Amino acid sequence: MSKKPTLSFWQIWNMSFGFLGIQFGFALQNANVSRIFQTLGGDVDRLAIYWLAAPVTGLIIQPIIGHYSDKTWGKLGRRRPYFLVGALLATAALLFMPNSPTLWIAIGTLWIMDASINITMEPFRAFVGDNLPSEQRTRGFAMQSFFIGTGAIIASFLPYAMTNWFGIANTAAEGIIPPSVKFSFYIGGIIFLGAVLWTVFRSKEYSPQEMNEFEKEEEKANPSIKSNYRPASELLKVFLRNGSIFLVVGLAFSYLVFSQGYEKELYILGGGLAIYGFIQFLTYILAKSNQTKNGLVEIMTDMVNMPKTMGQLAIVQFFSWFALFAMWIYTTAAVTNHIYGTNDPTSELFNEGADWVGVLFGIYNGFAAIVAFALPVLAKYTSRKATHSIALVFGGIGLASFYFITNPNMLLLSMVGVGIAWASILSMPYAILTGSLPTKKMGVYMGIFNFFIVIPQIMAASILGFFMRHFFNGDPIWALVAGGISMFIAAITVFFVDDVDSPKRKRIK
C-alpha cells in the first residue's frame, strides 16, 4: 500500500467530530468574553488589549505542538495524545472562566483557556492532511467546518436559550457574571471533553512507516512538494539579516510610540517585532555553533523553507483574520451602542443586545455549517481559489452592512454573508495548503501557518484601540466597517495564490 486509501463518510465524520467540542469552547469565548470583561470593569476601548492573550498563546503554542506532534508516536498515535491533554485543560478553564472574581484573573484564564484549546486544535488540522488523500482533503476540511459551525451555533445560542427558554437570569449585580453565562460555560466544558474523546477513541492514525510510503507516492504525483530544503547551517546570513531588520524596526517603532505619547498597546506591535528579531539572532547563534537539533532552530529553519504557496496564502489569511478579530472584539460593543443605544453593562437593554450578539454569532456559524458541504461542489465547478474569493466578498458585505442597519433583526442577513466567508476560511486555505506540504512536516507547518492567523489578531489588538480613540471617535461600529474592507482585500489577494495541488490542474495534466 503506497497510496492513502479513501475513507468513508463516517470515518471522516469520526475524525472531525472533536471540532464540535473545540468550537464550543471558541464560540463561548468569542461571544461572551468581551461581555465578561466589561462586567468586571473593563473599558470598551481597552477590549482589544485584554484579548491579546488569545492570539499570543496561539502564536507560541501551535508551532511547538505541531513540531512535537510530528515527532510523536505512542499508543494513542501521533496527534491524538495532544487532543486529549488539551481537552482536559480547556474543560477546566471553561468551568472556571465565568467564576473569575476580577478582570485580571479573567484575562489570565483566557490565556490558559486559549492555550489549551490550541493544544487540541492544532493537531486536528494536520490530522486531515495525515489521514486523507489529496482528493478528499477539501471534503475533510469541509467536514471540520460543518462541526465548527454546528458547535458554534449551539454554543452561541446558549446564554439566550438559558434566559428565554429556561428562565435563568441574564443580569446580575455589578461585577458579577450573569447565571445564564455561567451555565453556558459549564455545558460547554462537558461537550468539549466529550466530543474530543469521541475522536480520540473512534479514529485511528497511520504508523510512521505507512506515512513514509504515502509521502513517497505523493512526491511522485506532485513533485513540487519535494522542495530544496536548506539546512540551518546554510541560512546563517538569513537569520542574521532578519534579526537585524526586525530588531531595529521594532525598537524604532517603540521609541516613536514613547516619544509621541501614543497608546501603550502600540508597544505590543513594536515589542513583538523586536522579540522576533531577538529570536532570529538567537537562532543564528545556535545554528552557528552547530546546535541545530533543538525545537527553536528547527522551527525557524522550517519557517524560512516554507513552500511558496504557504507564503502567498499568508497574505490572504492576514486580511481575513484581521476582519474576524475586529468582529469578535467589537460586535457586542457595536451592536449595543449603535443599535440598542446603551454602553451600560448593568442595564437590561445592554444585556438584551449582548444576548442578541450571541444569536448573531450562532447564525453565522449555523449558516457556515450548512454552506460547508456546498463549498466543495462549487470548487469542483470553478476552483478552490474562486470559491474562497466569492465567499470573502460575501463576508465583507456582511460586516460593512452593520453600519447601515438600525433594526437588530436585519443583522441576521449580515451574518449570512459572514457565515459564508467563515465556512470558506475554515476549509479552503487548508485544502490549498496541505497539497503543498511535505507529509513529515505537516504538523509544524500547520502550526507556522497559524502565525498568519495570529499576527493579524495581534495587529488588531495593537491598533484598533488606537483607531477607536483617534479616528473612530470611540464608536465601535467603525471597527466592523474596517473589518469589511479588510475582507474585500483578502478576496482580491486569493487570485495570486498558486494552488499546486488543484484537482482542476491535475485534470488538465
N, C-alpha and C positions, 0 to 999 in steps of 0.2 A: 504494500500500500504506500504510494508515494504522493498521491493527491488527496487532499482532505475530502472526506465523504460529505455529501449534503446531509443536513439534519432535517428532521421532521418539524412540522409546525409546533408540536408540543415540546420537543426538545429545545427549540428556540424560545418558546414560552417559559419553560422552567429556568433556563439560564439567564433570562431577563427579568424574572419575577421580583428579584430583590430590589429592582429600581422602584417598585411600588413603595417600599418602605423608605428608601433613600429620599424619594421626593416628598413623602410625608414630612420628613424632617426639614427639608429645604423649604417646602411651601409654608409650613408653620413659622419657620424663621423669617422668610421673606415678607409674609403678610402681617406678622404680629410683633416683630422685634422692635421696629420703629415705635409702635404703639406702647410697648413695654418701656422703652427708653423715655418717651415723653411722659408716661405715667410716673416714672421715677424721678422726674425733674429735668430730663434732657431738653436742651434748646433745639428748635427746629433747624436753625442754621448750623448746628453742630452735628446733626444726624450723620452726615457723611463721614465725619471723623470717628464717630462712635462705631460705625460699620466697618472701619478699616480692618478690624480683627479678622473678618471673614476672608477677604482676598489675600491678606498677608499669610495666613495659615495655609491657604491653598497653594500659594507660591512656594512655600517651604516644603510642605508635606508631600505634594503629589509627585514631583520628580524623584524624591527619596524613596517613596513607596514603590513607584514604577521601577526604579533601578534595582531595588532589592527583590521585588516580586519576579523580575526577570531571572534572578539567580536562585529562587526558592524552589524546592521540591520536597514534599513530605506526604504524609498520609492523606491530607486534605488537598494535595496537589500544589499548584503554582500560585494561583490568585486567591483561592477560597480561604486560606488562613487569614488574609487581610480583611476579607469580607466579614469574617466572624469577630475579630478583635475590634474593628471599627464599629460594628453594630452594637456591641456591648457597651462601649464607651459613649457612643452617641445616644443610646437609650437613657443612660444615666444622666447625661446633660439635658436631654429633653424633659426629664422628670423634674430636674432642679430649676430650670430656667424661669418658669413663671412664679417661683418662690424666692427669687432674688430679692434681698432686703434693700439693696442700694443700687444706684446707677452703675457704679464701677464694678460691682460684683456681677451685674447683668452683662456688662461688656466683657468681663473675663470669662463668663460662662459661654458667651457667644464664641469667643476664641476657642475654647475647649470643644464646644459642640461642632463648630465648623471644621476643626482639625479632625475630629472623629468621623464625621460624615465623609470627609475627603479620603481618609484611610480606607473606607469601604468603597467609595465611588470610583477612585482612580483605576483600580484593577478591573472593574466592571467594563470599562471601555476597551482595555486590552483583551478581556475575556472574549469579546466578539471577534476581534482580529485573530486570536488564538484558535478558536473553535470552528469558525465558519469559512468556507471557501469564498473566493472573490465574488462570485456571482450571487452569494447570499448575504453579503455584508450590508448592503443597503436595506434589505429586509430585516436584518438583525438589529441595526440601529433604529429602524422604524419601530420595531417591537419595543425597544427601550423607550422611545418617545411615547408610545402608547401607554406604557406603565407610568412614565413620568407624568403624563397628562392626567391619567386616571387617579394616581395617588395625590397629585396636587389639587385636583378639583374637590376631592373629598376633604382633604386637609384644610383647604382654604375656606370651605363652607362650614367647617366645624364650629367656630365661635358663633356664627349666625344661627346655625341649627341648634346649638346649645340654648340660645336665648329664645328663639321663635318657635321651636318645636318642643323643647323640654322645659321651658320656663326658668332656665338658670340665668341669674342676673348678669348683665353685661356692663354694669357700673359698680364702683366700689369707692371707699373713702380715698381721699387724696394720698397718693403714694402706694396704693395697694392695687395689685393686678386683679381685674375682674374674674370672678369664678368661671365664667364661660371660657375665658382664655386658658385658665389653669387646667380645666378638664380636657380641653382640646389637646394640650401638650401631653397629658397623661395617656390619652388614647393613641396619640401619635407615637409615643415611645414604644408602646406594646406592638403596634403594627409594624414599626420599623424593624424591630428584632425578629418578629415572626416571618416577615417577607424575606429577609436576608437568610434566615435559617432554611427556608424552603429551597432557595437556590443552592445553598451550601450542600444540602443533603440530597437534592433531586437532580443534580447535574454532575458531569464528570469533566476531566481535563485529559489532554493527551500527554504522554510521557515525553521527557526531553529527547529521547531517541526518535520518537514519531515526529516531533516538531522539527528536528533536523532534516528528516526526509521531506517533510512538507515544504521547508524553506528551499531546498534544492529544486523541487519541482516548480515552485513559484518563480524562482530566479530564471529558470528556463523559459517559462511563459511570459515573464515580464523582466527582461534584462536590466531595465532602469533601476530596479530595486537594489541590484548589486552595484553600489557606488564605490568610488575610490575613497575609501575611509582613511583619513590621515591620522596617525597616532599623535599623542600629546607631544612627543619629542619633536615633531615637525611643525608644531603650532606655537612655539615659544614666542615668535615675533607677533603673532596674532593676539595672544594673551597679554603681552606687554603693551601693544598698541591700544587694545580695547580698554585695558586697565587705566592707561594714561588719560584717554579721552573721557571716559565716564567719571573718573575721579575728579578731573579738572572741571568738567561741566557741572557735576553735582555740587562741588564746593562753591563754584562761582555763582550758581543759582541760589544756593543757601545764603551766601553773602548778600546777594541782591535783595532777598526777602528780608534779611536782617536790617540792611541799610535803609530800605524804604518803609519798614514797619508794616509789611504785609501780614496777612493772616498766618498764624502759626502752622496751620495744616499744610501750607505750601512747603514747609520744611520736609514733609514726608516725601515729596517729589524729589527735592534736592538731595535729601539724605539717602533715598533709595538708589539714585544714580551713583552717588559716592560709594555706597556699600557694594553695589555691583562692581564698580571699578576696583575696590579693595579685593573682592573675591577673585577677580581676574588676575590681579597681582599675586595673590596667594597661590592660585593655580599655576602661574608662571614659576614661582619659587619652587613649588613641589615638583613640577614637571622637570625643571632644570636640574634638580637634584635626584632625578630618576625615581621619585616617589609617586609613581603613576598608578599603583594598584590600590587606590582608595576612592571612595564614592565621589568626593568633590571633583577630583581631576577627571574621573570617568564621565561624570555628568556634564561638566564643562566641555570636554572633548566631544562628546556626543552632540552637544548643542551647536558647536562650530561645524560639525559634519552633517547637520540636519539636511534632509532632502530638499530640493528646490521647491517642490510642491508645498511642503510644510511652511517654508518661508513666505510663499505667496498667500497661503491661507491665513497666515498670521495677521495680515493687514485686514482681511475680511473679518476675522474674529475680533480684532481691536475695536472696530466701529460698531459691530453687532453687540458686543458685551458692554461697551460704554453706554449704549442706549438702554440695555436691560438694567444695568446697575442704577442708572438715573431713575428708571421706572420703579424699581424696588425700594429705593430710598425715599422718593418724594411723592409717590402716588397717594399715600394716606394724607400727607400734608396738603397736597394739591387739591384733592377732592374735598376734604373738609373745609378748606379755605375758599377755593374758587367756586364750589357748587353749594356747599352747606353753610358757608359764611361764618365759620367759627374756628378759633385756634385754641379753645379751652378744653383740654383733655378730660376734665372732670364733668363736662356738660353732657347731657343725654344726646344732644344733637351731634356733638363730635363723635361719640361712640357709635351712634347710628351710621354716620358717614364712614367710620373706621370699619364697622361690620360690613358695610356695602363694598368697601375695598376688598375685603375677604371674598365676597361673592364675585366681584370682577376678576380677581385673580383665579378663582375657581373656574370662571367662564373661559378665560383664555387657555387655561390648562386643559379643561374639558374639550374645547374645540381642537386643541392640539392633539389630543388622544384620538379624535375622530379623523382628523386630517392625516395623521401619521401613516395610515395604510394607503392613502391616496398618493402620497409623495413618490413612492417607488414606481407607481403606474405612470405618473406624469413624467418622471425621469426617464422611463423606458421610451416614451414617445418624443421627448425633447432631449434633455441631457441633465445630469445632476447639477451642473452649473446654472443652466437656465432655470431649473426648478427652484434652486436656492435663491437666485436673484429675484424672481417673481414673488417668492414668499417674503423676502426682506422688504420689498416695496409695500406690500400689504401691511407689514409691521410698522413701517414709517408713517403711513397714512393713519394707522390706528393711534399711534402716540401723539402725532401732531393735532389730531382732531379733538383731543381733550380741551384745547384752548377755546374751541368754538361751541362747546356743549354746555348747557346750563341745566338740563334735565338729567338727573343721575341715571334714569333708565336708558337713555340714549348711549351711555357709556358702554353698554353691553355690545353695541355694534363696533365700537372702537376696539374692544377686547377680542372680537372675532379676528380682526386684522392682526393683532398681536399674537393670537393663538396660532395663526398660520405661520408667522415668522418663527415662533418658538418651536413648533414641530420640526421645522426645517433646520434651525440652528442646532438642535439636539441630534440630528441624524446626518444631513448631507455633508457637512465638513468632515465628519469622522469617516463616512463612507469613502470620500475622496482621499482622505489622508492615509487610511490603512493600506490602500493599494500601493502606496509609495514607500512603505516602511519595511525594513528587514525584520523577519519574524523574531530573531533573538533579542531585538531591542524594542519590541512593541510596547512594553510597559514603560520604559524610561522615556521614549518619545511621546507617548500619550501624556506622561507627566510634564515633559517640557512643553508640549502643546498647550497645557494648562496655563503656562506663562502668559500666553496671548489672550487668555480669558481674564487672568488676574491683573495684569498690568493696566488694562483699561479701567478696571474697577478701582485700582489704586489711584489712577489719574482722576477718575470721577470723585473719589473721596477727597483728593487733594484740591481740586479746582472748582468743583460745583458749589461748595460753600462760599468760596471767594466770589464766584459769579453771582451767587444769590444776593450777596450784600452789595456788590459794586455795579452789577449790570442788570439784575433781575428785580431790583427794588424789594427784595425779601419775598417775592411771590414765587412759590414753588412750581406753579404751572409752567413757567418758562423752562424749568429743568426737563419737563416732559417734551416740550417743543424741541429742545436741543437734542433729546434722545431720538425724536423722529427724524431730524436732519441727519444724525449720525447713522441711522438705519438706512437712509437713502444712499449715503456714501458707500456703505458696505455692499449694497446691491450692485453698484457700479463696479466695485473692485473685484467681484466674483469672476468677471469675464477675463481677468488677467491671470487666473489660476490654470495651471497645466494639470489636468486630470489624467495622469499617466495610465491609470487602470480602468479607464472609462469603458463600460460594456459596449458603447457605440463605436469607440475606436477599435475595439477588438473585432467587432463585426465587419468593419471596413477592411481590416487586415485580412 
